[in-house]
Amino acid sequence: MKKLKIAILSMVGLLTIYGCTKTFLDLTPQNAITDVAYWKSDKDFEAGVNAAYFALQWNGASFPWYALAGMPTGDLKPNENANHFNLEALNFQAVNSELVSSWSAGYEIITRANLVLSRMEKAQPSELTADLKTRLVGEGKFLRGFGYFQLARQFGGVPLILDEQTATSPTDVPRAPVEQVWAQVAKDFTDAATNLPVKYDAVNVGRATRGSALGYLAYTYMYLKDWQKAAKATEDLMALGIYDLTPDYKKTFAISNENNEETVFEVQYRDSQLGWGASRNGHYLPQQLAPRGIGEKYAPYGGWGNQLPTEQVVKAFEPGDVRRKAQILVEGDEPYYGFEMEKKWTTTGYAYTKWWQGPSANDHSAINLKQLRYAEVLLNYAEILNELGRTAEAYTHINRVRARAKLPPKTAGTKEKALDDIMQERRVETLCEYNQWYHLTRTGKAAEFLKKEYGRDFKPHQVVFPIPQSELDVNRALTQNPGY
């Protein structure tokens, strides 16, 4: 199936000049599309939504979200870069570039979604057909909800902006209480689920679906501790009848098997061969994971080895768990795309393989990056059921995930044991993905996990990251999170 082709759009650079009244300045630009000339057809509005999708790629999924979700856990060990070492050491600083980039990505998504939602609200039937408007409103609200979902779990309360930003919009905007942000996220995902289709034709595969909205709506209610609504959203997702675990864990992530039955939402990429910078549509996680200097015969750019597994995470896998070999390369394993792993190749003696899928001549990787999979939905549902006192039923879903990993079922235990079992499955199931740190902080398990596994002390205020200093500098109404 074709991937949604998200391109750099001229509408992103639209400029509106305010306050010019002299007629000699009333000129029609010859080298750009003006705001007045835009927003006149279905194609224009669809391009506007595509621009919001594009904002997911560069300063979001391609690295900052990945770093913030993995490095503080200790299981994604950096090999260079002071910002990354500080994340690993729980030395969260307001000047950390990954925090700055993640904040920027969140608001870029939100700003673009607000723009197109505002313009669709004003659109005439002759400019935007009704059926497409329904879908695009759903996509816009999903994307805005997704942006605030990321910001709320990373920073807590943030400025809640729901309108199109213009030259007259206020620049000093205070933080909304985190409960208000989560409520808006829930509203956006609820509206999106109502408007979005269950699936798309081949040309549009990769856009947010009803299942995408329901998966994140359930996740949002987990933050709000509204377990009944979280269960309902998950059950509505399951009732769609289109999601399942792929038979082979390793192939779940293969570039040849993207947007498969396990995908709830994944960020789309393609190698556009546009060189370095935000103009590209690919990423460089494969070379980040491949051992440094193994050569272009085995990995793009010969491998950089910048994120590594630890001995602790290798030992976290039970004997016989097929997910270990599917994600981590250990000395003595069968050759990986011809490369034979030896301990000498990395500082920990191990290498991650999830997003490294052999050599490539592309400038950047076209591998899609999965944000939420059905396996994680099942483990989230297990936690939800456990919170509702349905612990024995929760194990049905834990054991379904374990069965694909070729592991025997676990026997139902207490509510506390069930949560521990869920957290263990999340750890080995979702390595190098996008939610692990937030599961630890949301459930209150971070301090126990970090002390036991890595001897690190987690402080209560570190449940959220510091607000970037660059944002405090330009927004006088912003305040820093306590403890930073």
C-alpha positions in Angstrom: 0.0 0.0 0.0 1.1 3.5 -0.7 2.1 5.7 2.2 0.5 9.1 2.7 2.8 11.4 0.8 3.4 14.3 3.1 5.3 17.1 1.4 6.6 20.5 2.2 3.6 22.8 1.4 3.6 26.3 0.1 0.8 27.2 2.5 3.1 26.8 5.5 5.0 29.9 4.4 1.9 32.1 3.8 2.5 35.5 5.1 -0.2 38.1 5.8 0.8 41.8 5.9 -1.2 43.9 8.4 -1.6 47.6 8.6 -0.5 48.6 5.1 -3.1 51.1 3.7 -1.1 53.0 1.0 -2.2 52.0 -2.5 1.4 51.8 -3.8 1.9 48.9 -1.4 -1.1 47.0 -2.6 0.8 44.8 -5.0 0.1 41.2 -6.0 3.0 38.9 -5.1 4.4 37.1 -8.2 6.5 34.5 -6.4 4.2 33.2 -3.6 0.7 32.2 -2.8 -1.1 34.8 -0.7 -3.5 34.0 2.1 -6.3 35.7 0.2 -5.7 33.5 -2.8 -5.5 30.3 -0.8 -8.3 28.2 1.0 -10.4 28.1 -2.2 -10.7 24.3 -2.9 -10.7 20.8 -1.4 -7.0 20.5 -2.5 -6.1 23.7 -0.5 -7.7 22.4 2.7 -6.2 19.0 2.4 -2.8 20.5 1.9 -3.3 22.5 5.1 -4.0 19.3 7.1 -1.0 17.7 5.4 1.2 20.5 6.7 0.2 19.6 10.3 1.1 16.0 9.7 4.5 17.1 8.4 5.1 18.8 11.7 5.1 15.4 13.3 8.3 14.4 11.5 11.2 16.7 11.9 11.3 17.9 15.6 9.0 15.3 16.9 9.1 11.6 16.0 12.5 11.7 14.3 14.3 12.1 17.6 13.1 14.4 20.5 10.1 12.3 21.4 12.2 9.1 21.0 14.9 10.5 23.2 12.6 11.7 25.9 10.7 8.4 26.0 13.7 6.2 26.2 16.9 7.8 27.7 15.5 8.7 31.1 14.5 5.0 31.6 18.2 4.0 31.3 17.3 1.3 28.8 18.3 3.5 25.8 21.9 4.4 26.6 23.4 7.3 24.8 26.9 7.2 23.5 27.6 10.8 22.8 26.0 14.3 23.2 25.7 16.1 26.6 22.0 16.6 26.3 21.5 12.9 26.0 23.8 12.0 28.9 21.9 14.5 31.0 18.6 12.8 30.1 20.0 9.5 31.1 21.4 10.8 34.4 18.0 12.4 35.2 19.7 15.8 35.1 16.8 17.5 33.4 17.8 21.0 32.3 15.6 23.8 30.9 18.2 24.3 28.1 18.2 20.7 26.9 17.9 20.8 23.1 15.6 17.7 23.0 13.1 19.5 25.4 13.3 22.6 23.3 12.7 20.7 20.1 9.8 18.7 21.6 8.0 21.8 22.8 8.5 23.4 19.4 7.1 20.3 17.6 4.1 20.2 19.8 3.1 23.8 19.2 4.0 23.6 15.5 1.4 20.8 15.1 -1.1 22.7 17.2 -0.6 26.0 15.3 -1.0 24.4 11.9 -4.1 22.4 13.1 -5.7 25.5 14.6 -5.1 27.4 11.3 -6.8 24.8 9.1 -9.6 24.2 11.6 -10.3 27.9 11.7 -10.4 28.2 7.9 -12.6 25.2 7.5 -15.1 26.7 9.9 -15.4 29.7 7.6 -15.3 27.7 4.3 -18.2 27.9 1.9 -19.7 24.8 0.3 -18.3 25.9 -3.0 -14.8 25.9 -1.4 -14.9 22.7 0.6 -17.2 19.7 0.0 -19.1 18.4 3.1 -17.7 14.9 3.2 -14.1 16.0 3.0 -14.7 18.7 5.6 -16.0 16.1 8.0 -12.8 14.1 7.6 -10.4 17.0 7.6 -12.0 18.4 10.8 -11.5 15.0 12.3 -7.8 14.9 11.3 -7.2 18.5 12.5 -8.7 17.8 15.9 -6.8 14.5 16.2 -3.5 16.3 15.4 -4.2 19.2 17.8 -5.2 16.6 20.5 -2.0 14.7 19.8 0.1 17.8 20.1 -1.4 18.7 23.5 -1.2 15.0 24.6 2.6 15.1 24.0 3.0 18.5 25.8 0.8 17.6 28.8 2.7 14.4 29.6 6.0 16.0 29.1 5.5 19.4 30.8 2.2 19.3 32.7 0.1 22.5 32.3 0.9 24.5 29.2 -0.6 27.4 27.3 -3.8 26.2 25.8 -4.3 27.9 22.4 -7.3 26.8 20.4 -7.6 29.6 17.8 -5.7 30.6 14.7 -2.7 32.8 15.6 -2.3 36.1 13.8 -0.1 39.2 14.1 -2.5 40.5 16.7 -2.6 37.4 18.9 -1.2 37.8 22.4 2.4 36.7 22.8 2.3 36.3 26.6 0.0 33.4 27.4 -0.1 31.7 30.8 -0.2 28.0 31.5 -3.5 26.4 31.8 -3.9 23.9 34.6 -2.9 20.4 33.5 -6.4 19.1 34.2 -7.8 21.6 31.7 -5.3 20.6 29.1 -6.2 16.9 29.5 -9.9 17.8 29.2 -9.3 19.5 25.9 -7.2 16.6 24.7 -10.1 14.2 25.5 -12.5 16.5 23.7 -10.4 16.7 20.6 -9.9 12.9 20.4 -13.6 12.4 21.1 -14.6 14.7 18.2 -12.0 13.2 16.0 -13.3 9.7 16.6 -16.8 10.9 15.5 -15.5 12.4 12.3 -12.7 10.1 11.1 -13.2 7.0 8.9 -12.3 3.5 10.2 -9.9 3.1 7.2 -8.7 4.8 4.0 -8.1 3.9 0.4 -4.6 3.1 -0.6 -3.7 6.7 -1.5 -4.5 8.0 2.0 -3.2 5.2 4.2 -1.3 6.7 7.1 -3.7 9.4 8.0 -5.3 9.3 11.5 -8.3 7.0 11.7 -11.1 6.5 14.2 -9.0 3.8 15.8 -6.1 6.3 16.2 -8.4 8.7 18.0 -9.9 6.0 20.2 -6.5 4.6 21.2 -5.3 8.0 22.3 -8.6 8.8 23.9 -8.3 5.7 26.1 -4.7 6.7 26.9 -5.9 10.2 27.8 -8.5 8.9 30.2 -5.8 6.8 31.9 -4.0 10.1 32.8 -7.4 11.4 34.1 -7.9 8.1 36.0 -11.3 7.8 34.5 -11.0 4.1 34.1 -14.6 3.5 32.9 -14.2 5.9 30.0 -10.8 4.5 29.2 -12.3 1.0 29.0 -15.2 2.2 26.8 -12.8 3.9 24.4 -10.6 0.8 24.2 -13.6 -1.4 23.7 -14.9 0.8 20.9 -11.5 0.5 19.2 -11.6 -3.3 19.5 -15.2 -3.4 18.1 -13.9 -1.9 14.9 -12.6 -5.3 14.1 -9.6 -4.2 12.1 -6.7 -4.4 14.6 -4.7 -7.5 15.6 -1.2 -8.5 16.5 1.0 -9.3 13.6 2.1 -13.0 13.7 5.8 -12.1 13.6 7.0 -9.5 16.1 10.1 -8.6 14.1 8.1 -8.1 10.9 5.8 -5.7 12.7 8.4 -3.0 12.2 9.6 -3.9 8.7 9.6 -1.2 6.1 8.0 -3.7 3.8 5.1 -4.2 6.2 4.1 -0.6 7.2 0.7 0.5 8.3 -0.1 -3.1 9.1 -3.0 -4.6 11.2 -1.1 -3.7 14.4 -0.7 0.0 13.7 -2.9 2.3 15.6 -0.9 5.4 14.6 2.5 5.7 13.0 4.3 8.7 11.6 4.9 8.4 7.9 8.3 8.9 6.3 9.8 8.7 2.8 13.3 9.4 1.7 13.1 12.5 -0.4 16.8 12.8 -1.0 16.7 16.4 -0.1 19.8 16.4 2.1 20.1 17.5 5.7 17.6 19.8 7.4 13.9 20.2 8.0 13.1 19.9 4.3 13.6 16.2 4.3 10.9 13.5 4.9 13.2 10.8 6.3 15.0 10.3 9.6 18.3 8.7 10.8 17.4 6.3 13.5 19.0 3.3 11.6 22.4 4.8 11.7 21.9 6.0 15.3 21.3 2.3 16.4 23.8 0.5 14.1 27.2 -0.1 15.8 29.7 2.7 15.1 31.9 2.2 12.1 30.7 -1.2 10.9 30.6 0.1 7.3 28.1 1.0 4.7 27.9 -2.7 3.7 25.8 -3.2 6.8 24.3 0.1 7.8 23.5 3.6 6.4 26.5 5.9 6.8 28.4 3.0 8.2 26.6 3.1 11.6 27.0 5.7 14.4 26.2 3.6 17.5 24.7 6.5 19.4 22.0 4.6 21.4 22.7 1.3 22.9 21.0 -1.5 25.0 22.3 -2.1 28.5 23.1 -5.3 30.2 20.1 -4.7 32.5 17.6 -4.6 29.6 19.1 -7.7 27.9 18.6 -9.6 31.2 15.0 -8.3 31.4 14.0 -10.8 28.7 12.8 -14.2 29.8 14.5 -17.3 28.3 12.8 -18.1 25.0 11.3 -14.6 24.5 11.6 -14.0 20.7 11.5 -10.3 21.2 15.1 -10.2 22.4 16.6 -11.4 19.1 14.1 -9.2 17.2 15.3 -6.1 18.9 18.8 -6.6 20.3 22.0 -8.0 18.7 24.3 -9.9 21.0 27.6 -11.6 20.4 26.9 -15.1 19.1 23.6 -14.3 17.4 23.2 -15.3 13.8 24.6 -12.6 11.3 22.3 -9.6 10.9 22.2 -8.6 7.2 25.6 -10.2 7.1 27.1 -8.4 10.1 28.4 -10.6 12.9 28.1 -8.9 16.3 31.0 -8.9 18.7 31.2 -7.1 22.0 34.0 -4.9 20.8 31.6 -3.0 18.4 29.8 -1.1 21.2 30.6 0.2 24.6 27.9 -2.0 26.2 28.5 -5.0 24.0 25.0 -4.9 22.5 23.2 -3.1 19.7 19.5 -2.3 19.0 18.0 -3.3 15.7 14.4 -2.2 15.7 14.8 0.7 13.4 18.1 -0.5 11.8 17.1 -2.8 9.0 20.3 -3.4 7.1 22.2 -1.2 4.7 20.6 1.6 2.7 21.7 4.0 0.0 19.1 6.6 1.0 20.1 9.9 2.6 17.6 9.3 5.3 15.4 6.4 6.4 11.9 6.0 5.0 10.9 3.6 7.8 7.7 4.7 9.5 7.9 5.3 13.3 5.1 3.7 15.2 3.6 5.8 18.0 1.0 3.4 19.2 0.5 -0.3 18.4 -2.3 -2.7 19.2 0.0 -4.6 21.5 0.4 -1.5 23.7 -3.4 -1.0 23.5 -3.8 -4.5 24.9 -1.4 -3.8 27.7 -3.1 -0.5 28.4 -6.5 -2.3 28.5 -5.0 -4.8 30.9 -4.1 -1.9 33.2 -7.5 -0.4 32.9 -9.2 -3.6 33.7 -6.9 -4.1 36.7 -7.9 -0.7 38.0 -11.5 -1.6 37.6 -11.0 -4.7 39.8 -11.1 -7.1 36.8 -7.6 -8.4 37.4 -8.2 -12.0 36.2 -9.6 -10.6 32.9 -6.6 -8.3 32.6 -4.3 -11.3 32.3 -6.1 -12.4 29.2 -4.6 -9.5 27.4 -1.2 -9.7 29.0 -1.0 -13.3 28.0 -2.1 -12.6 24.5 1.0 -10.3 24.1 3.2 -13.0 25.7 1.9 -15.7 23.4 3.2 -14.0 20.3 6.6 -13.7 22.1 6.5 -17.5 22.5 6.2 -17.2 26.3 3.9 -19.2 28.6 0.9 -17.5 30.2 1.2 -15.8 33.5 -1.1 -16.8 36.4 -3.3 -14.0 37.6 -2.1 -12.4 40.9 -3.0 -9.5 43.0 -3.7 -6.0 41.7 -0.2 -5.0 42.6 1.4 -8.0 40.9 -0.7 -7.4 37.8 0.6 -3.9 37.4 4.2 -5.2 37.8 3.5 -7.8 35.1 2.1 -5.2 32.8 5.1 -2.9 33.3 7.5 -5.8 32.6 5.7 -6.6 29.3 5.7 -3.0 28.3 9.4 -2.8 28.9 10.4 -5.7 26.6 7.6 -5.1 24.1 8.1 -1.4 23.4 11.8 -0.8 23.5 13.0 2.1 21.3 9.4 3.3 21.0 7.6 6.3 22.3 5.8 5.7 25.6 7.9 3.9 28.1 9.1 6.8 30.3 5.6 8.1 30.5 4.2 4.8 31.6 6.7 4.8 34.5 5.9 8.4 35.5 2.2 8.1 35.1 1.9 4.9 37.2 4.3 6.1 39.9 6.7 3.3 39.1 9.7 5.5 38.0 11.5 5.8 41.3 11.3 2.1 42.1 12.4 1.0 38.6 15.3 3.4 38.3 16.7 2.6 41.8 16.4 -1.1 41.2 17.8 -1.2 37.7 20.2 1.6 37.5 20.8 2.9 41.1 19.5 6.3 40.2 17.4 8.6 42.4 14.2 9.9 40.9 12.8 13.0 42.5 9.0 13.6 42.7 9.1 16.8 40.6 10.7 14.9 37.7 7.4 13.4 36.8 7.4 16.3 34.3 10.3 18.0 32.5 11.3 21.6 32.9 9.7 24.2 30.7 12.4 25.2 28.1 14.3 28.4 29.1 13.9 29.7 25.6 10.1 29.7 26.0 10.3 31.4 29.4 12.5 34.1 27.8 9.9 35.0 25.2 6.7 34.4 27.1 6.6 36.6 30.3 3.4 34.9 31.5 5.0 31.4 31.6 6.2 29.9 34.9 8.7 27.1 35.5 7.7 23.7 36.9 8.4 23.4 40.6 11.8 21.9 41.4 13.6 23.3 38.4 
